[in-house]
Amino acid sequence: MEKAINEILGTGIIISPIVIILVEVMKKPNLIPSKWLAPSACFVGILFAVVLSLTYPDLGSWQQLAMSGIVAGAIASGIYTQTNLKK
């Protein structure tokens, strides 16, 4: 269990900054409507994580990396602040 947590945290540190940059690039010129931003950001995170797992298999399984990609995409899209604003 400890090994899995360390792998998820370690890969999250690798994935998060890159996914955040990609999502910010999508946000600035309004390439994607705001209602589709969170799902698109999570998809970008998953896609990047799967590519990373195929490139560097020692980082962990694609499922572990995909979970980190979902979290990174959700954070990058601001999904947590969006849910608080609608209350």
Buried (B, 14 or more C-beta within 10 A) or exposed (E): EEEEEEBBEBBBEBBBEBBBEBBEEBBEEEEBEEEEBBBBBBBBBBBBBBEBBEEEEEBBEBEBBBBBBBBBBBBBBBBEEBEEEEE
